[in-house]
Amino acid sequence: MGPKHTHQVRRAGFLLLSALLIGPRLAASESDEVAPTEWEVWKSSHSVDDMQRRNIWETNKQMIEDNNQGFFMGRRPFTMAMNKYGDLVRRRRGLEPDPSETSPPWTDPEPKLQAYFVDYRNMGYVTEVKDQGFCGSCWAFSTTGAIEGQIYKKTGQLVSLSEQNLVDCSRSYGTYGCNGAWMANAYDYVVNNGLQATDAYPYSSVDTQPCYYDSRLAVAHIKDYRFLPKGDEQALADAVATVGPITVAIDADHSSFLFYSSGIYDEPTCNPNNLSHAVLLVGYGSDGGQDYWIIKNSWGSSWGEGGYMRMVRDGRNTCGIASYALYPVL
């Protein structure tokens, strides 16, 4: 079977490498008194020593402090924290899916949401938090995560699948290695080839090596995949409750996302049509009357809430979480 779902990638890159530099620069006196010590610690931890990068880092630090002050005053619903992206400048990267290209329609066996809380992390469906590094391969992590969940659902065994297998071997299906891809194209590859485990095909965070795939070592196979109705959060919630973890794309082109630390993420400038990053939707819940989605990122466990984010769920398709959602069929 050949590729059935090819998307054109316009300056593709799901990895959001940087922050939107907003907020005032630190005042000179405050910068001189506070920032140098923190900067010295941060640059030593991240092997960076550059005055221009320090200026960017200081701007980001001030933005984070402003946000957190707003959080403690009750004006912001989430906190931010400095992380390994602290010295990076914003590079906008966008993708535009073709809405005319779809898989067979979603048929919901239980059309009304039954569960108030779903968290597949507590049910054995989800592998450890992974780190894509400075490679735009989040599409691969989102894809493997959903397949891992379905394999566990069917067999009771949780197996970490190889993102590097996808990065190295799926280019003929319309993927672009560290420069991004759509998850449907990755699923097309798995339908026709299968996938090895991480242990057999470890992640290297580069896209310059040849394909080492060995079909004899494949541990994952899928028959097909299904798209959910675009923008339909109810259908998305129903699928999470009845199917398992779901592959989704979101607008992560914001410094607030890059430096997210805790709380329920709600970015007012998020654009549901600017899908720039792939994540795995692993559940939903409610806290203090505010509903939220639970997403697994691929930026390591030091980002967010142990590598996860709670994103506001209010029917507005926040950050496009329901704009491009699909899951594999074993």
N, C-alpha and C positions, 0 to 999 in steps of 0.2 A: 504494500500500500504506500503510495507516495504522499508527500505533504499535502494536507487538505486545507491548511489555514495559514496563509502567509501574510504577514503584516509588513508594511513599509515602515522602517524606523527612521524617523527624522531626527538626526543628531542624537541617536539613541544613547542612553546611558542610565540605567536604573539606579546606579550608585550615586547618591547625593554627596558630592565631595566637599561641600562647603556651606557656609552660613551666609544669609543675607545680612549685610553689615548695617545695622540700624542702631539708633540710640546715640546719645552724646558721647564724645570722647571723655576719658577721665580728665578731671582737672589736674593741672601740672603738679600741684602740691600733693594731692591725694595719690597720684600715680607714683611720685617720687617716694612717698612714705610707705605705701602699701604694696604696689605692684612688683617692684623689683624682686623682693623675696619670693613671692608666689611665682613670678616669671622664672626665676632661677630654678626653682623646684620643678616646674612644669617642663621647661626646655631640657633639663637634664633627663627627665623621665622619657622624653620623646625624641631625644637626639636632634634638637633644633637649636640653632644659634644664629639669628638673623634679625637686624633691627626692624626691617619691614614687617617681618612676621610678628615681632613683639608688638608693633603698633596694632596689627590686626587682632592679636590676642587680647590686648588691653580693651579694644573696642568691644570684642565679644564678652569679655569679663564684665564690663559695665552693663551691657545689655542683659546678661544673666542676673546681675545684682538688681537691676531695675525690675525685671520680671518677678524675682523672688520677693522683693519688697511689696510688689502688688499682690502676690499670693498671700503674704502674711497680713495684709490689710484687707483681704477678702475680695480683691478686684480681679484676681487671676485664679483659674481653677487647677493650675499645675505648677510644679517647680522645674527649674532648669539647673544644670550643673556643667562646669567645665569638663571637657573630655579630650580625647586625642585629636579631635577636629578643631581645636581651639585657635590655630593659627592660619586657618584656610579662608580664602575669599570665595564668594559665591560664584558658581558657574551654573547657569540655568540650563536644564536639559529636559526636554518634553517629548512625549510620545502621543501619537494620535491613532487610536484603534479605528479600524473601518467597521462601523456599526452594522453594515450589511452582511458581514461575514460572521456566521454563527454556527454552532454545533446543533444537533437535534435538540428540540425544546425541552426545558426543565419541566418535569412532572412531579409535583409535590405530593407525596403520599399522605402527608398530614398538613393541610393547607393553613392551619392556624397554629401559631406558636403556643406550645404547651408548657415548656419549661421556663421559669423565670431566670434561672442561672444555668449556664453551661460552661464548664472549664475542662477542656481535654487534657490539660497538664496534669490534672488530678486523676485521670482515668487511664493513663498509660499510653496515650496516643502520640505523645510529643517527645522527640529526642532532645538532647541537650542544646542549649543556645550555641549557635555557631557564629563565626566571624568571617565575612567575605573579604576583609582587608581592603586595600585600595584597588579593587577590581570591581567593575560594574556588573557583577554576577548575581545580584539579588534575585533575578528571575529564576536562576537555577535553584536557589535555596527555597524559594516559595514553591517551586514545582516539587522538589524532593520531599518537602515537609508534608504536603498533602498526600503524596503517595505513601510515605511512611505511616501516616495515620490510617489509611485504608488497608494497608497490609496488616497493621495491628488489629484493626476491626475484624478482619477476616481470619487471621491465624492466631492472634494472641501474642505474637512476637514482634518486638520493636527493633527494627534494623535501621541503622543510619545509612542513608543512600548517598552516592557519590555525586556531588555537584561538579567536581572536576571532570567527570565522565561526560556531563552535559556540555560544559564549557569547551572541552577539547573536540568533541565528536559530532555536535549537532549543527554545525554551520550550514550544511547542505539543506537543512530544514528552515533556514531563515534566521538563525541566531548569530550574534556578533561577539561572542566571547566576553571579554571585559568591557565591551562597549554597549552592552545591553541586548535585550531581546524581549519578545512577548512570550508569555508562559505557554500559550497554545502551541507555538512552534516547538517548544521543548517537549510538550506532551506528544506531539506528532512523532518526535524522535523515539520516545519511549514506547509508543504503540508499535513501532516498526522494528525496534531493536532490543528493548529491555534496558536494564540499568544495573551496574555493579554496586557493591557496598562500599562505604567510605574506607573500610579497612583494606580492601583490595585495590582501591583506586583513590588514594588520599588527595586532599585539596592542597593546591600549591599557590593559589591566588594570582596566577598568570595565565595568559592565553596564547603563549608562544610555543608550547610543546605539542608534539603530534598526538593523535588519538591512540590510546593504548587499550581500547575496549576489547574485551574477550567475552564473546557471547556464552562461552561455557561457564563463566563465572557470574553470569547475571543472576540477581536475586529478586529483581522486581520486573513485573510485566503488567501492562494495562491493556484493556481492550479498546478504550475510547475515553472521551472526556465530555463534560457537559458545561455549557455556559448558563449562568443565571440571568434573569431579565435585568437589563441595564437600569441601574438607578433604583431598583426595588429592594428596599431594606427589609421589608417583611419577608420576601422570598429568600433573602440572604440569611435572615435569622432562622427561618424554617429549615433551610439547608444545613446550617450549622448544627441545629438540634437533631436532625434526622440522618445526616450524611456523615459529618465529621469535620475536621479542619478543612478550610477552603482557601484556595489560592486567590489573592486579591492584589490589585494595583491601587496606589493612592498618590495624592499630591503631597510629597514630602519636601517640596522646594521652599522650605522655610527654616530660618535659624531656630525657631522655637522647636521644631522637630529634631533638628540636629543635636541640640543641647537638652532635650527633654530628660527629666530626671524622675519625676513622680507625679501622681495625681491623674485627673481625667483631662486628657488633651483636648483642647477646643481652640483651634486657630481660626479667627474670623476671616482671614484673607485666603483660606484654602479654596482651591478651585477644583470642582469635581471633574472638570474636563482636562486638567493638566496632570496626567498620570506620570509620575516620574520615578516611582520606587515600588518594588514588589515586596510583599510581606505575606505572612501566613496568619489567617484568622482562626483562632483556636477557641473562641468562646465569647460569652457576653454575660453581663451582670448589671447590678445597680448598687449605688452607694449614695446614701443620703438623699434618695429620691432622684438621682441622676443616673440614667441608663448609660451603659458604655459597652464598647466592643473590646475584646482582648486580642491584641496582635503580637505575634512573635517576629521580632526583627532579626537581622543577620549581621549585627554590628558588635557582637560580643556581649558578655554578661555585665560589663561595667556600664553599658548604656541603659538608660531608662530604669525600669523596675526589674532588675536582674535580666535585662535583655528583652523585656516586654514593655508594651505600652497599653494603657487604657485610653481609648478614644471615645469621645462623646457619641452617643447613639440616640438621635432625636428625630429620625425620619427625614432629615435634610440631605442625606447622602454626603455627610461630612467628609471632606478631602477625597471624595470620589470612591469611597470604600465599596460601594455597590455598582460602580461604573464598569468594572471589568473583573468579574468574579467567576471562577470555574473550578471544577473538581474532577479527579480522575475516576474512571470506572474500571474496576478490576475484572 
